[in-house]
Amino acid sequence: PLVKKFGLGAAPDSWDAVLNKAKQAGFTEKELLTCGLVVQSEKNSDRLYDRFRNRVVFPIWNEQGKVVAFSARTIEANPEGAKYVNSPETPIFRKSRVLYGLHLARQTIQSRDAVILCEGQLDVIAMHQGGFENTVAPQGTAFTDEQARILKRYSNNLYIAFDSDSAGIKAALRALELTLPLGFQVRMISFPPGQDPDDTIKNQGADGIRQLVEPANDFFDFLFSHFSNQFDVSSPPGKGRIVTEAIRYLTLIENSVARSSYLSNLALQLNIPEDAAFRELNKFRTQDHRRLRPEPGSESGNQSLQPSPIITDLPQNIQKAEETLLELTLTHGTVGSRLSAELPAAMVSQTPVGKALEEVVQMTINGEWEFVAKHLTSQLSEDTDPAISRILSAPREYDHKHQEKAVTDCINTIKQFYLKQEMNKLQRQLANLPAGSDTDELLRKFQEKSKQLTDLSNQ
């Protein structure tokens, strides 16, 4: 059943089996190159060969359950090449936007109001086999801000189940950087050293998985344990370092009550005055550490602790587009689902209107659309926003034809804005590269963004 559920297959030990089969089915060589199923020989540009050979193949689906790429694992005991080979990014596959198994997990995520995040495909399959079908994993890359925002649409409760080695801990810390600012309630599933979900399901069965998931600790316990292992918890300098490192994460928590509670707990665990811990927090915040920046030589093991920048000062046309989309999602129950599919979560601003729009999209795909107006109204009693108040008090009605056009126009306007932002960033990176640097990858990305922008402009 798992083989069928996850569409597992195999690539034969051949240089051209997929190439010949696909050509017989009517696909051109150009199409096969574009989608990444075949590779062009470096020695002979006229020769093409299969990308996936002698491997177990995992189909990769987008959020809507359509296959957009493949990942293939070697079946050789001592492989000469890479353990995994993945599809390259293509016009329909952006690995930073894809979560493996999400289309299979969505229903269970919503029914259990919780999502489990693992490291790879075999982990996801093992967790599903163990009865936790609300499990997903990043696809061929580290967990990204955009993937975090996609998950936020389905649940506020996140379980992180990464390996307990140094790489797994580093990845878990990075995931906390991205998820705590979004308001996730995060718990950590701890696997014994040297084990992962696949090992656990093989050795202990579903009960072994359950015994690890159910006692999952709050993320704070994970942080305290991690930093206590790095610094001397009995010495004043060690306590100071633990407070400093922990505050880098606690300051990401937007809710002041939760943040204060964690800080009080930290002071209690270290047996230090509570007001001393709060003074350190205030010092950190006044030094404008709004983005995490590890100190030089930090022993926390994090090389890059900088979440993606969030644009809140928007041009007027983008503000108007988001307001119109909020209006449309409130008055038409199908718009939120369309935005979930067509508008990347990272392209929705963190302004009050943008946050409200994301909440409405999340509630819509969770089947709670009829409650969205009441939900936003109750929020306004705590934090009034003029634009949201106006939209709630007098939303405009659109007929179906004008509604569809309005949604399309707003999505395109927002996408064009963010594509221009990304192109400007790439131009700056190209300008700042040292002489003699390889610019091929940056140029490829710039040309790709430029083509996307042109396509949107022509619609």
C-alpha positions in Angstrom: 0.0 0.0 0.0 2.8 2.4 0.8 4.4 1.9 -2.6 1.2 2.7 -4.3 0.3 5.6 -2.0 3.7 7.3 -2.6 4.0 6.2 -6.2 7.4 4.7 -5.7 9.1 3.4 -8.8 12.5 2.4 -10.1 14.8 3.6 -12.9 16.6 0.8 -14.8 20.3 0.5 -15.0 20.4 2.1 -18.5 21.6 5.2 -20.1 18.6 5.8 -22.3 15.6 3.7 -21.2 13.6 6.8 -20.0 14.8 8.8 -23.0 13.6 6.2 -25.5 10.3 5.5 -23.7 9.4 9.1 -23.4 10.2 9.8 -27.1 8.0 6.8 -28.1 5.2 8.5 -26.0 5.6 11.6 -28.1 7.8 13.9 -26.0 10.5 15.9 -27.7 14.1 16.0 -26.5 13.7 19.7 -25.7 10.8 18.9 -23.4 12.7 16.1 -21.7 15.7 18.5 -21.1 13.4 21.2 -19.8 11.7 19.0 -17.2 15.1 17.5 -16.2 14.5 13.8 -17.0 17.5 13.7 -19.3 20.9 15.4 -19.2 23.1 16.8 -22.0 26.5 15.2 -22.2 29.4 17.6 -21.4 31.7 16.0 -24.0 29.1 15.7 -26.8 26.2 18.2 -26.7 24.3 16.1 -29.2 24.2 13.2 -26.8 21.4 12.9 -24.2 21.2 10.4 -21.3 18.9 9.6 -18.5 19.3 11.6 -15.3 18.0 8.7 -13.1 19.6 5.3 -13.5 19.6 2.2 -11.3 17.7 4.0 -8.5 14.5 4.0 -6.5 12.4 6.9 -7.7 10.2 9.1 -5.5 7.6 11.3 -7.4 7.5 14.9 -6.0 4.1 16.5 -5.9 3.0 20.1 -5.6 0.4 21.2 -3.1 -2.4 20.3 -5.5 -1.1 16.7 -5.9 0.4 17.1 -9.4 3.8 15.5 -10.0 6.3 18.3 -10.7 9.7 16.5 -10.1 11.5 13.4 -9.0 14.0 12.3 -6.4 16.0 9.1 -6.8 18.0 7.1 -4.3 20.7 4.8 -5.2 20.2 1.0 -4.6 23.9 0.3 -4.6 25.7 -0.6 -1.3 28.8 1.5 -2.2 27.7 4.0 -4.8 30.3 5.9 -6.8 27.9 8.8 -7.3 25.6 10.8 -5.0 23.2 8.9 -2.7 20.3 11.0 -4.0 19.8 12.6 -7.4 17.0 15.2 -7.7 15.3 17.0 -10.5 16.7 20.4 -11.3 14.5 23.4 -10.8 12.2 23.9 -13.8 9.3 26.2 -14.8 7.0 24.1 -12.7 9.3 23.0 -9.8 10.8 25.4 -7.2 12.2 23.2 -4.4 11.9 26.0 -1.8 8.1 26.0 -2.3 7.5 22.3 -2.2 7.0 20.1 0.8 7.2 16.4 0.2 3.9 14.6 0.9 1.9 17.7 1.7 -1.0 16.7 -0.6 -1.2 13.4 1.2 -0.9 15.0 4.6 -3.3 18.0 4.3 -6.5 16.2 5.5 -4.8 14.7 8.6 -3.0 17.9 9.4 -6.4 19.7 9.5 -8.2 17.0 11.4 -5.4 16.7 14.1 -4.5 20.4 13.9 -0.8 19.6 13.9 1.9 19.0 11.3 5.1 16.9 11.7 8.2 18.1 9.9 10.8 15.5 9.1 14.1 15.7 7.1 13.5 13.5 4.1 11.3 11.3 2.0 12.0 8.0 3.7 11.3 9.7 7.1 7.9 10.9 5.8 7.0 7.4 4.5 8.0 5.8 7.8 5.9 8.3 9.8 2.9 7.6 7.6 3.5 3.9 8.0 3.5 4.5 11.8 0.1 6.2 11.7 1.2 9.8 11.6 -0.1 10.8 8.2 0.3 14.5 9.0 4.0 14.4 8.2 5.9 16.3 5.5 9.5 17.2 4.7 11.4 19.9 2.8 12.3 18.9 -0.8 15.9 18.8 -1.7 16.8 21.9 0.3 16.9 23.2 3.9 13.5 24.2 5.3 12.6 27.6 4.0 10.6 30.6 5.1 8.1 30.0 2.3 7.6 26.4 3.3 6.9 27.6 6.9 4.3 30.0 5.6 2.6 27.3 3.6 2.4 25.1 6.7 0.9 28.0 8.7 -2.1 27.9 6.4 -3.0 24.5 7.7 -2.1 24.5 11.4 -0.4 26.5 14.1 1.0 23.4 15.8 4.3 22.1 14.5 6.3 19.1 15.6 9.9 19.0 14.4 11.4 15.5 14.0 15.0 15.9 12.8 18.0 13.7 13.5 19.8 14.2 16.8 23.3 14.6 15.1 24.9 18.0 14.7 23.5 18.5 11.3 20.0 17.7 12.5 20.3 20.0 15.5 21.5 22.8 13.2 18.5 22.2 10.9 16.1 22.2 13.9 17.5 25.5 15.1 17.1 27.0 11.7 13.5 25.8 11.5 12.8 27.5 14.9 14.2 30.8 13.4 11.6 30.6 10.7 8.6 29.3 12.6 8.6 31.1 15.9 8.1 34.6 14.3 5.0 33.1 12.5 3.3 32.1 15.8 3.7 28.4 15.6 3.4 26.4 18.8 6.6 24.2 18.3 7.4 20.9 19.9 10.4 18.7 19.3 10.4 14.9 18.6 13.7 13.4 19.8 15.1 10.3 18.2 17.8 8.3 19.9 21.3 8.9 18.6 21.9 7.3 15.2 18.2 6.7 14.6 15.6 8.3 12.4 11.9 7.5 11.7 12.9 4.8 9.1 15.1 3.0 11.6 12.5 3.2 14.3 9.7 1.8 12.2 11.9 -1.1 11.0 13.1 -2.0 14.5 10.2 -1.1 16.8 7.2 -0.7 14.5 4.4 1.8 14.8 4.4 1.7 18.6 8.0 2.9 18.6 7.1 5.9 16.5 4.1 6.7 18.8 6.3 6.5 21.9 8.6 9.2 20.5 5.8 11.5 19.2 3.5 11.6 22.2 6.0 12.9 24.8 7.4 15.5 22.4 8.9 18.4 24.3 8.2 22.1 24.0 10.9 23.8 21.8 12.2 25.6 25.0 13.3 22.3 26.6 15.2 21.5 23.4 16.9 24.9 23.4 17.8 24.7 27.1 19.2 21.2 26.8 21.2 22.1 23.7 22.8 25.2 25.1 23.3 23.5 28.5 25.4 20.9 26.8 27.5 23.6 25.2 28.1 25.9 28.1 28.8 25.2 31.8 25.4 25.6 33.5 27.0 25.8 36.9 29.3 28.8 36.2 28.3 32.5 35.9 29.9 32.9 32.5 28.2 29.7 31.3 24.8 30.9 32.5 25.4 34.2 30.8 26.1 32.5 27.4 23.0 30.3 27.8 20.8 33.3 28.4 22.3 35.2 25.5 21.8 32.3 23.1 18.3 31.5 24.3 17.2 35.1 24.0 18.1 35.1 20.3 15.2 32.7 19.8 12.8 33.9 22.5 12.9 37.4 21.1 11.4 36.0 17.9 8.2 35.2 19.7 5.6 37.9 19.0 3.2 37.2 21.9 4.6 39.1 24.9 2.9 36.8 27.5 4.4 33.7 26.0 7.8 35.4 25.6 7.8 36.5 29.2 6.7 33.1 30.5 9.6 31.4 28.6 12.1 34.0 30.0 10.8 33.4 33.6 11.3 29.7 33.1 14.8 30.2 31.8 15.7 32.3 34.9 14.2 29.5 37.1 16.1 26.8 35.4 19.4 28.7 35.8 18.6 29.8 39.3 19.3 33.5 38.4 17.2 36.6 39.2 14.3 37.0 36.9 14.9 40.7 36.4 18.4 40.0 35.3 17.1 37.8 32.4 14.6 40.5 31.4 17.4 43.1 31.4 19.3 41.0 29.0 16.3 40.7 26.8 15.7 44.5 26.8 19.4 45.0 26.0 19.2 42.6 23.1 16.1 44.3 21.7 17.5 47.8 22.1 20.6 46.9 20.2 18.3 46.3 17.2 18.8 42.6 17.0 15.6 42.1 15.1 17.3 39.6 12.9 19.3 36.9 14.6 23.0 37.5 14.3 25.4 35.1 16.0 28.4 36.5 17.7 31.7 35.9 16.0 32.9 32.5 17.0 29.6 31.6 18.5 29.6 28.0 19.8 25.9 27.5 19.0 26.8 25.9 15.7 24.7 28.2 13.6 26.3 29.6 10.5 23.4 31.7 9.2 20.7 32.9 11.5 19.0 35.5 9.3 15.4 35.0 8.3 14.3 36.3 4.9 13.6 40.1 5.0 9.9 40.9 5.4 8.6 43.9 3.4 6.1 45.9 5.3 6.5 49.3 3.6 4.6 48.5 0.5 4.0 50.6 -2.7 0.4 51.9 -2.9 -0.6 49.5 -5.8 0.5 46.5 -3.8 -1.4 47.7 -0.7 -4.5 48.1 -2.9 -4.0 44.7 -4.5 -3.8 43.0 -1.0 -6.9 45.0 0.2 -8.8 43.9 -2.9 -7.9 40.3 -2.4 -8.9 40.4 1.3 -12.2 41.9 0.2 -12.7 39.1 -2.4 -11.8 36.3 0.0 -14.3 37.6 2.5 -17.2 37.8 0.0 -16.4 34.8 -2.2 -15.7 31.4 -0.5 -13.6 30.1 -3.4 -11.1 32.8 -3.7 -9.0 31.7 -0.6 -8.4 28.3 -2.2 -7.3 29.9 -5.4 -4.9 32.1 -3.6 -3.5 29.1 -1.8 -2.7 27.5 -5.1 -1.5 30.6 -7.1 -0.1 33.2 -4.7 3.1 32.0 -2.9 2.8 32.7 0.8 6.1 34.5 0.9 4.6 37.1 -1.5 2.0 38.1 1.1 3.2 41.1 3.2 3.4 41.2 6.9 1.3 44.3 7.1 -2.0 44.0 9.1 -3.9 43.5 5.8 -1.4 40.9 4.6 -1.6 39.0 7.8 -5.4 39.1 7.7 -5.3 37.9 4.1 -3.2 34.9 5.2 -5.5 34.1 8.0 -8.5 34.1 5.7 -6.7 31.9 3.2 -5.8 29.5 6.1 -9.3 29.4 7.4 -10.8 28.9 4.0 -8.7 25.8 3.2 -9.5 24.5 6.7 -13.2 24.7 5.8 -13.9 27.6 8.1 -14.6 30.3 5.6 -18.0 31.2 7.1 -16.3 32.3 10.3 -13.6 34.5 8.8 -15.5 37.8 9.1 -16.4 37.2 12.7 -12.8 36.2 13.4 -11.3 39.4 11.9 -13.9 41.5 13.7 -12.9 40.0 17.0 -9.3 40.7 16.3 -10.1 44.4 15.5 -11.4 44.8 19.0 -7.8 44.3 20.2 -5.9 46.0 17.4 -7.8 48.3 15.1 -6.6 48.7 11.5 -8.5 51.3 9.3 -8.2 49.3 6.0 -9.5 46.1 7.5 -12.3 48.0 9.3 -13.4 49.6 6.1 -13.4 46.3 4.2 -15.4 44.5 6.9 -18.0 47.3 7.1 -18.7 47.7 3.4 -17.2 44.9 1.2 -17.9 45.3 -2.5 -19.7 42.6 -4.4 -18.3 41.3 -7.7 -20.1 39.1 -10.3 -18.2 35.9 -11.2 -16.6 37.3 -14.4 -15.3 40.5 -12.7 -14.3 38.5 -9.6 -12.1 36.2 -11.6 -10.5 39.1 -13.4 -9.9 41.1 -10.2 -8.2 38.1 -8.5 -6.0 37.5 -11.6 -5.0 41.2 -11.9 -4.2 41.4 -8.1 -2.1 38.2 -8.1 -0.2 39.4 -11.2 0.5 42.8 -9.7 1.9 41.3 -6.5 4.0 38.7 -8.4 5.4 41.4 -10.7 6.4 43.5 -7.7 8.2 40.6 -6.0 9.9 39.4 -9.2 11.3 42.9 -9.7 12.5 42.9 -6.0 14.3 39.5 -6.7 15.8 40.8 -10.0 17.2 43.9 -8.2 18.7 41.7 -5.5 20.3 39.5 -8.2 21.7 42.5 -10.0 23.3 43.7 -6.7 24.8 40.3 -6.1 26.2 40.2 -9.7 27.7 43.7 -9.3 29.4 42.8 -6.0 30.9 39.6 -7.1 34.8 39.6 -7.1 36.5 39.6 -10.5 36.7 36.2 -12.1 33.7 34.7 -10.2 31.4 32.3 -11.9 28.2 34.2 -12.7 26.4 31.5 -14.6 24.0 30.5 -11.8 23.1 34.1 -10.9 22.6 35.0 -14.6 20.4 31.9 -15.1 18.2 33.0 -12.1 18.0 36.5 -13.4 17.0 35.4 -16.9 14.4 33.0 -15.4 12.9 35.9 -13.3 12.9 38.1 -16.3 11.0 35.6 -18.4 8.4 35.1 -15.6 8.0 38.9 -15.4 7.6 39.1 -19.2 5.0 36.3 -19.2 3.0 38.0 -16.4 3.1 41.4 -18.3 1.8 39.7 -21.4 -1.2 38.2 -19.7 
